[in-house]
């Protein structure tokens, strides 16, 4: 019997400990982790720098509320601002909360209520962010959603010309993670930015999964030469501690004054200590260059061993967020990979998503690719029989 609501389809793996790119279960079986807590543990499990920073903060204080000045919040906010197009930061506890804050800010600042998002997007599971999500399966069973969201086809520019000045914001991921690891096309992103300018809407970029070095830049939007009004972040920001952040441009500051929004645990000093250690390491130019090199290495190896496999239709992504699209549902393949001691997850029904720690070594990449190759080879053998 479990005392938990069964809201997760849990694997038959019970974690005992984790370090770097590896998870060890209670049977002392080691798994190579290409999930990273779903793009959370970007510096790997139990990173020493993060651990030491958190221990140091634990010895000082854990929580005092946001009524107090807390210099560590300013330090983390400065790192985010200096590595983005924003000028101010609101801290919260998760990606959904960061997106919720972005939606509230956009509506309050513009005085408009309509927000445009895209089909197959994922922005969270609070009522507003669930409404923003362009996936019917996320909506089912919850009754009427917020009515002011409109979903357009992703990577298509035609519908953007029909938008007018009743739109408060356009909100999107530049790589749709849950929607299938689908990178945005440059022409599409350019058109979105131009549309926001034309109709006086804010541009919100959801970087919950793609931010904090995941694609080889501090934030994935920086591949596209745009300047968003609002950027949201979470997941990799705390390397496992709960934290979210909404980063906004200077003209938005006057809209979020005292009493307009808040979070009891947002900016918690323990999470801030973790985030400071994470950002100090990941935002270094050499670190980001290594992420790009590892990405190119991983994609080239995957292309070499399964690029021509009869089940594989595409290998795509940015940085160390890679999707292997297959001709059929991938749940069985993901289970086989797990049986073979490689942890992966899906991105939609027919895409295998690879999200290793950004600290993954080439040797670990080689091992993962070998497991993938052997697993796909065994699938071929099964088909042949």
N, C-alpha and C positions, 0 to 999 in steps of 0.2 A: 504494500500500500504506500502511496505517495501522498504527502500533505501539500503538494504543489498543484496549482491549476495546470492542466496539460497543454499549455499554450505553445510548447516547443516540441518538435519531432526529434527527441533526443537520441543520440547514437548510443550504442552499447560500449561506450568508452568512459571509464571513470578515472579522472585525472588524479595522479598522486603528486606530481611535480612537473615543472616546465623550466627550460633554460635555453636561451638562444632560439634556435629554429626547431627545437625538439620538445615533445610532450611525452611524459612517461606515465603509463597507467598503473593501476593498483596491482597488476600482474607483472610489473616491470617490463612491459612491452614498450618499445620506443617507436614513436611516430614522427615522421618529418612533417612539420606543420606549415602547409601552404594556405592556411586560413588566417592565421595571426589574429584570432579573435574577431574576424571580419574587418580586416584593415585597421586594427587597433594597435597591436604590439609592433609598431614600425621599427623599434630598436630591439626587437626580440623579447622573449620572456625573461623576466628577472634581470633586466639590464642593471649593471652595477652603478652607473652614474645616476640613474633614476632612483634606485634603491637608496643610495647614500643621501641624495637630496631630500627624499621623503623622510628618512630617519632623522636628518638634521632638523627638519621642520617639526616633526613629531615631538622632539625634545623642547620646542619653543611653545607652541600652542596649536590646537586643532581647529577651533572655530570660535569666532567672536561676534559674528553677524556683520553685515555690510554697513552698519552704522559707524564702524570704525575705519580709520585710514589703515590700509594694509599695503605697504610698499611693494610686496611681491606681486600683487595684482598689477600695479603700474609697470613693473619690470616685464611681466609676461605680455601685457598689452603693447608695450613698446616694441617688443620683438615681432609681434604680429603686424603692427602698423608699419614698421620699417621694412617688412618683407611682403607687403601687399599694397593695394591702392587705397586703403582705408586710413582714417585719422582717429577713430575712437572704437572701443571694444566694449561689448556687454557680455559678461560671463554667465553661463548657466551650467546645466549638468549633462546635456546630451545633444545629439544632432537634431532630434525632433524639437527640443526646446529652442535651439538656435534658430531653426526655421520658423517656429512659432513667433519668436521675437521679430524676425525679418518681416513676416506677414503683417504683424501688428504695426511695426514701424512704417512700412510702405503705405498702409491704409491711412494711418494717422497723419503722416507727412503730406500725402497728396490730397487727402480728403476724398479719395475715390475708393471703391471697394472691389472692382473686378481685377482678378489676377490671372494671368495666362501661364499655364504650365504645359507639359507635353506628354503625349501618350507613351506609356511604358516607364514613366518617371517614378521615382520613389523619394518621398520627402519626410516620411515619419508616420507615426500611428496615433498622435493626438488628433482631436477632431478636425482642427484646421489643417494640419499637415497630411492627414489621411485624405481630406477633401482635395488638397493640392496634388496628391499622388494620382497619376494617370493610369491606374490599374484597377479594373473592375473587381478582381479577386480581393483586393484590400478593402473595398467598399462594402462588400456583401454582408448583409445581416444587420447593418447599423442604422437603417432607416434613412431619412433625408439627410443629405450632406449639406455643408455650407454652399449656398447657391451661387456664389460670386466667383467660382473658378471655372475656367474654360480651358479645354485640352486641345492642342493642335498636334499634327503629326511631327515627329522629331526628324530633324535633318531635311525638312521640306520648307521652302521659303514662301510658297504661294499664299498660304493663309495669313502670313504676316502683313501683307498689303491691305487686308481687309480690316485690320485693327484700327480703332480710332482713339480719340483722347479721353474716353471713359475708362481706360485701363490704368490701374495704379502701378502695376509692375509686371514684368515678364520674369519668370523664375525657372531656372533649368540647371541640370548637371551637364558639364562639358564632356564627361564620359558617363553614360548611364550605366550604373553598376548593377543594381538589382534587375534592370531591364534587359540585360544581355551583354554587358561590357561593350557598349556601342559608343565609340568616340564621335564627337561632333565634327562635321565637315567645316572647314574654314569659311566657306562662302555662307553657310547657314549661320554661324556665329556672328559674322560681320553683318548679316542682314538683321539679326535679332538686335544687335547693338544700334544699328541705324534706325530700326523701328522704334526703339525706346526713345531715341533722340527726337524722332519725328512726332511722336504722340505725347511726349512729356511723361513717359513712364519710367519708373526705376528699374534697373537691371540687377536682379538678384542671382548670384551664382552659388549653388549648393555644392560646397566642397567637403561635405561630411566624410565621404569615402575617398575622394581624390586628393584632398589637401595634405599638408604637412609632409611634403617630399615624395608622396606615393608615385607621382609621374615624372620625377626628376627635376621638378621645380617646386618652390615653396607651395604654390597653388597651381592647379591644372589650367586655370583660365589664362595663365601667363604664357601658354603656348600659342595663344590666339591673338595677341596684340590688342586686347580690349581692356577697358577700365570700369569694372562693375561699381555700382553704387553701394551694394551690400554683398558681403561674402560670409557664408556660414561654415563653421568648422566644428569638428568633434573627434570621434574615433581615435585617430593617431595622435591627437594633441596631448593626451595624458598617458599614453602607452599602457592603458589598462585601468587607470583611475578615472572615475566619471567626471567628464568636463565637456562643455560645449562653449562656443564663442560666436558671437555675431560681430562682424567688423563693418563699420559704415563710414562713409565720407563725411567731411566736416559739415556740410549744410544740413545733415540729418541730426546733428547733436542737439539743436534747439528743440527738436520734436520729442526726444526722450529725456525729459527733465525729471526731477524727483517726484515720485509717486505715479509715473506713467507706466512703469513696468518694474519687475523685480524677481528675485529668486533667493529663497532663504539660504540654500547651499551654493548658489552660484559664486564662483571665485573663492571656494573653500581653500584655505592655505595649503592643505596637503595636496590637493589636485594642482594648485599653482606651482608648488615645488616640483612636482613631476613634470608639468608642462615647461617650466623654465629649463630643466635639464634636457628635455626632448628637443626643444627649439634651438637651444644653444648648439646642439650636435647636428641636427638634421639640416638646419638652414646654412651650414657651412658649404661653401662652393665645392670643395673637394668631395664631400659626402654626396651631394646631389649629382656630381659628375659620375661617381661610382654607381649610383642608382641607374643612370642612363646606360652605362656600360653593361651592368648586369641584365638589364632589360633586353638589350640587343643580343646578349649571349643566350639568354633563355629563349627568346623568340627564334633565333637561328637554330638552336638545338631542337626545339619542338618542330620547326618546319622540316628539319632534316629527317626526324624519326617518324613523324606521323602526318606530315604535310600532305602526303599522297594517299593516306589511308582512306578506304572506301566510305567510312563513316564521317570523316572530317570535311566540313565545308568551308571553314575559315579559322584562322588564328589571328586575333586582333587585340588591341588594347593600347595603353600608354604606360610607360614606365613599368612598374612591377604590379600592374593591374591587368592581367591577361585573361582573355576568354578563348576557349576552344569550342567553337560551334560545331555541333554534330547533326546528322540527318534524323536522329531520333532522340527521344528523351534520354537524359544522361544519368538518371538516378541510379540505375544498375551499375553503370561504369564508375560513378563516384563511390558506390559501396565496394566495388572490386578494388579500387585504388586504396580505400581505407583498409581493406583486408590485406593489401600488399604494403601497408604501413606508410602510405602517403595520404595526408588529410587535405581534401579540397571541398569546395561547395559549388552549388549551382548558381546560375544567374539566369533565371527563367527556366523553362522546362528542358531546353536542349543545349545549354551552354555550361561547360565546366569552367569555373572561375578559379584562377590561381592568384593568391595574394600573399606571397611569402614576406617575412620580415625584410625590411630594407637592408638589414645587416647580413642577409643570406650570403653564403660563400659560393664561389663557382663550383666547388666540390659538392656542396649540397644541391646546387642546381643540377649537376650531372647525375646525382643519385635520384632526384625527383624525375628527371627526364627518362632515366633508365626504367624506373617503375612505370611511368606512363607508357613507354614503348612496349614493355613486356605485357602490360595489361591490355593494350590494344592488340598486340599480337595474339594473346589468348582469346580475345573476342573473335579475331579472324579464324582461329582454329575451331571455335564453337560454331561459327557460321558454316564453315566447311563441312562439319559433321552433319 
